[in-house]
Amino acid sequence: MHMDNLGDIRLPLFIEAANLGSLSAAGRKLGLSPATASTRLIKLEAVLRTQLFERTTRTQRSTPAAR
């Protein structure tokens, strides 16, 4: 996937996840299922070749690359 495809991945998901501190909450706000939100974030991280969030089952923190 190339940088040209970033529009397809929907940067608003990343922005909402960072602001809300929750990928699930960001997905709900944007009308996405948790699985779809997770897949889109993983694709964005692959395109950027960096991890944007440190995720566990209960928490999410922005990595230095995301700040």
Order of alpha helices (4+ residues) and beta strands (2+ residues): alpha-alpha-alpha-alpha-beta-beta
